[in-house]
């Protein structure tokens, strides 16, 4: 076994690994700002969705209140309508 050849092979392999790490570090360096931007855009869109959902929930609550109110008022409305049908001229 030739020690100098083995040392040369190890140096070459180490150099290859260092080059690969530098390439990956460079790619990650350019990817990081894009990920930060994507995160910011995602947060803004989720805020818009949350606002829209809050408005929708408010409207549904209002409709629920109105339906329950109508349910409570329905007997008197029907009684008034039947009374008017019996005596249309009153």
GUKOL-95523 format. One record per atom (N, C-alpha, C, O): residue in three letters; x, y, z. Coordinates in pm, whole numbers, plus 50000, padded with zeros to 5 digits. Example, Ala and Ser with C-alpha at 12.3 -4.5 7.8 and 13.67 -1.06 7.14 Angstrom:
<recs>
ALA513194943150780;ALA512304955050780;ALA513204967050780;ALA514244966850846;SER512854977550708;SER513674989450714;SER512905000350787;SER513415011450804;
</recs>
This chain:
<recs>
UNK500844988450000;UNK500005000050000;UNK500905012450000;UNK501825013750081;UNK500605021249908;UNK501395033549894;UNK500735044549978;UNK499625048749949;UNK501425049050081;UNK500905058850176;UNK500685072250107;UNK499675078850131;UNK501605076250022;UNK501465089249955;UNK500265089349860;UNK499575099449850;UNK500015078449792;UNK498855077449703;UNK497565077949785;UNK496605084649748;UNK497575070949897;UNK496405070849985;UNK496135084850040;UNK494985089150045;UNK497185091850080;UNK497045105650130;UNK496495114650019;UNK495625122950045;UNK496985113049900;UNK496505120949785;UNK495025118249758;UNK494265127549731;UNK494625105549766;UNK493215102049745;UNK492325108349854;UNK491255113649826;UNK492805107649978;UNK492035113650088;UNK491915128750072;UNK490855134450097;UNK492995135450029;UNK492955149950007;UNK491985153449895;UNK491235163149904;UNK491995145349789;UNK491085147649677;UNK489635145849722;UNK488775154049688;UNK489365135349797;UNK488005132949846;UNK487555143949941;UNK486395148149938;UNK488465148650025;UNK488155159650117;UNK487855172350039;UNK486935179750074;UNK488615174949934;UNK488395186649851;UNK487025185849782;UNK486315195849771;UNK486685173849734;UNK485365171949672;UNK484245174749772;UNK483255181349739;UNK484395169649894;UNK483385171849998;UNK483275186750033;UNK482165191850052;UNK484405193650043;UNK484385207950074;UNK483675215649963;UNK482905224849991;UNK483935211949838;UNK483275218449725;UNK481765216349728;UNK480995225549702;UNK481375204149761;UNK479945200949769;UNK479285209049880;UNK478185214249863;UNK479955210049994;UNK479405217750106;UNK479285232450068;UNK478295238850103;UNK480265237849997;UNK480195251849956;UNK479025254249860;UNK478335264349870;UNK478815244949768;UNK477705246249674;UNK476375245849749;UNK475505254149724;UNK476225236349840;UNK474985235349917;UNK474785247650005;UNK473665252650018;UNK475845252550066;UNK475735264550150;UNK475305276550066;UNK474495284750111;UNK475825277649945;UNK475415288549856;UNK473955287549817;UNK473245297549813;UNK473505275349786;UNK472105273449749;UNK471195276349866;UNK470135282549849;UNK471575271949985;UNK470765274750103;UNK470755289750134;UNK469755295150180;UNK471865296350109;UNK471935310750132;UNK470965318550044;UNK470385328450087;UNK470785314049920;UNK469835320649831;UNK468405316249861;UNK467455323649835;UNK468245304349914;UNK466915299149944;UNK466325305750068;UNK465115307750075;UNK467145309150164;UNK466655314850290;UNK465825327450271;UNK464725328150326;UNK466285337450196;UNK465435349550177;UNK464105346250109;UNK463085352350138;UNK464135336650018;UNK462895332849950;UNK461935326250049;UNK460725328550041;UNK462445318350141;UNK461595312250243;UNK461025322750337;UNK459865321750378;UNK461825332650372;UNK461335343450458;UNK460215351050387;UNK459195354250448;UNK460415354050260;UNK459385360950181;UNK458115352550171;UNK457015357750187;UNK458275339650146;UNK457135330650139;UNK456385330450273;UNK455155330550276;UNK457125330250382;UNK456495330550514;UNK455705343250536;UNK454595342750589;UNK456255354550495;UNK455545367350511;UNK454265367750428;UNK453215372150476;UNK454355363050304;UNK453175362850216;UNK452115353450274;UNK450925356550271;UNK452555342150325;UNK451615332550383;UNK450915338450504;UNK449705336650520;UNK451635345450589;UNK451035351750707;UNK450005362250664;UNK448925362950723;UNK450325370250564;UNK449385380450517;UNK448105374150463;UNK446995378750491;UNK448265363450385;UNK447085356950328;UNK446255350250436;UNK445025350650431;UNK446895344250533;UNK446155338050643;UNK445435348650726;UNK444345346050777;UNK446035360350739;UNK445345371350809;UNK444095375650733;UNK443055378250794;UNK444185376250600;UNK443005379550519;UNK441915368950534;UNK440735372250546;UNK442325356450535;UNK441365345550551;UNK440715346250689;UNK439505344250702;UNK441505349150791;UNK440965350250926;UNK439965361650935;UNK438915360250998;UNK440275372850872;UNK439345384250871;UNK438045380550801;UNK436955383650851;UNK438145373850687;UNK436945369750614;UNK436125359750695;UNK434895360450697;UNK436795350550761;UNK436075340750843;UNK435385347550961;UNK434275343750998;UNK436045357351020;UNK435425364851131;UNK434155371951084;UNK433145371951154;UNK434215378050965;UNK433025384650910;UNK431915374450885;UNK430745377050914;UNK432275362950830;UNK431295352450802;UNK430655347450930;UNK429435345550936;UNK431445345351033;UNK430905340851161;UNK429965351351218;UNK428925347951274;UNK430325364051205;UNK429445374751252;UNK428115374751179;UNK427065376551241;UNK428155372751049;UNK426915372350971;UNK426065360251009;UNK424845361351021;UNK426725348851028;UNK425975336851067;UNK425345338651206;UNK424225334151229;UNK426055345051296;UNK425485347851428;UNK424265356951416;UNK423255354851483;UNK424365367051330;UNK423235376151309;UNK422045368651251;UNK420915370651295;UNK422275360151152;UNK421205352251093;UNK420575342951197;UNK419355341351202;UNK421415336951279;UNK420915328051383;UNK419995335551479;UNK418925330651515;UNK420415347351518;UNK419595355551609;UNK418265359151543;UNK417225358551608;UNK418295362651415;UNK417065366451344;UNK416125354551328;UNK414915355951341;UNK416685342751300;UNK415845330851285;UNK415175327351418;UNK413995324051422;UNK415935327951525;UNK415345325051657;UNK414295335451694;UNK413285332151756;UNK414525347851658;UNK413545358351683;UNK412265355751604;UNK411165357451655;UNK412435351551479;UNK411275348351396;UNK410515336651456;UNK409285336551456;UNK411235326751507;UNK410585315351570;UNK409745319851689;UNK408635314851711;UNK410275329251766;UNK409535334251881;UNK408315342451838;UNK407285342251905;UNK408445349751727;UNK407355358451680;UNK406325351151593;UNK405245356451569;UNK406645339151547;UNK405795332051452;UNK404365329751503;UNK403435331951426;UNK404145325551627;UNK402745323451670;UNK401885336051660;UNK400745335451615;UNK402425347451701;UNK401625359751693;UNK401425363951547;UNK400375369251513;UNK402405361851462;UNK402245365151319;UNK401155356751255;UNK400345361751178;UNK401125343951288;UNK400105334951232;UNK398725338751287;UNK397745339051213;UNK398665341751415;UNK397385345751474;UNK396865358451409;UNK395675359351379;UNK397735368151387;UNK397315380651322;UNK396845377951179;UNK395845383651134;UNK397565369151107;UNK397185365950969;UNK395835358950965;UNK395015361850878;UNK395595349751057;UNK394295342851060;UNK393175352351099;UNK392065351351046;UNK393455361551189;UNK392435371251228;UNK392085380251111;UNK390915383651093;UNK393055384151032;UNK392795392650915;UNK392015384950810;UNK391205390750738;UNK392235371850800;UNK391515363850700;UNK390055362550739;UNK389165362450653;UNK389805361550868;UNK388415360350914;UNK387655373650898;UNK386475373750862;UNK388345384550926;UNK387715397750919;UNK388545406850826;UNK389275415450876;UNK388435405150698;UNK389285412850607;UNK389005427850606;UNK389885435450566;UNK387865432250647;UNK387545446350643;UNK387965453850770;UNK387885466150774;UNK388395446750873;UNK388775453450999;UNK390085460150990;UNK390535466151088;
</recs>
